[in-house]
Amino acid sequence: MELEEMKTVWKQFDTKLDSLLLLNEQHARALTLQKVKSSLHWYIVFRLIEIVIGLLAINFLADIALSASSVPSVVVSALILCAFTVLGVSGCVNQIYGASQIDYAASIPTLQKNLLRLESQTLVFTRFLLLLLPLYSAYLIVGAWWLMGIDIVQEGNSAWWLAQVIFAIACLPLIVWLWRKISYQNIETPWVKTVIRSIGGASLTRAMTLVHELETGA
């Protein structure tokens, strides 16, 4: 075989190899994006489950408020918890909308930006839950009425209630500290990431990891 013929064969071989590598790269990208889509699918499923639970809780709290219409402490507690539950449900709806609007055909930077926006919403939801900590007495009031039909504000010992108030006030510095720590700036802190995952962000974290691997070619 002459030198020119060998050059032609090698050039054809290189062209075929480049085409094969490009095809493999496109296939790997498509497979990774499918995994990202699957992860966000579960993210949406978890949010839908939370919405159903939230709507059931709203209905339950509304029934409690109606049944205890003559007991101000129970009504106020039920309405406060109901209001927070409504806000939580609206947050889940917003997260589902954000996840459903992601364009998987967009560029990697755009996809990362959209996922970061979704993660920020999850962070806001996580911080929102902290506001429920000082309201634990509302759960006690509603629970006592539902389980035993009594108003523990009236039936309870005044010293015991004073201790609950003091304890709730003492928790405020902890809540403020957690509020500051659970932020986007600390997203890579192990315990912050664990908290977010435990509230349903594991699927979102996996999606972001896959996109990062796609960007770096890992």
Phi, psi and omega in degrees: 000130181287161183300318181296321178294321179296319178298320180295317179297315180295324178294319177296320180296317179298320180297316179295321179295317178299318179296319180294317179296319178296319179296318179296321179295317179295321179295317179297320179297314180298320180293318179295317179296327177294322177293321177298315180298321179295319179298317180289334175299315179291327176300316179294320179301315179299319179294322178296320178298318178296323178296316179299314179298319179297317180295322176296320179295319178299315178298318180297314181293324177296319178296320178298315180299321180290318182290337181248034185301337180265003181242096186305318184298321180289317180299312181298315180298316181296319181291323178297312179296323179295318180297316178295324179293320177299317178297320178296317179296317179296325177296319178296319178299318180296321179293320178297318179298316180298318180292324182286343182268359182290130180262109183284350178269357181287171178293160181301315178301320178294318179297318178297319180298317180293321178292322177296322177296320179293321178294324178297321177296322178294323176297316179299318179297319179296316179292326178301322181297334179298331181294343180280342184300315179289350184262017184299333179296332178296324176296320180296318182295312180294318181296319180295321179291318182291318185277321187238353179068029181239156176262101185288347174293321178277321184277334186287157178288134183298324179294322180295318179292325177296322178296322179295319180294316179298318180296318180297319179294321180295335180283343185302315177301321178297317180296317179298318180296314179296321180301319181286323183287321180277082183218170182298327181296334183251023186297333181271356176293127186309312185288330176294315178298322179295318179299315181296317179298321182292340180264010175110011182265006182299318180296320179292319178299319179296320179298318180293322178297317180297319179294321178298318178296323179294322181291318184275348180078020180289000000 
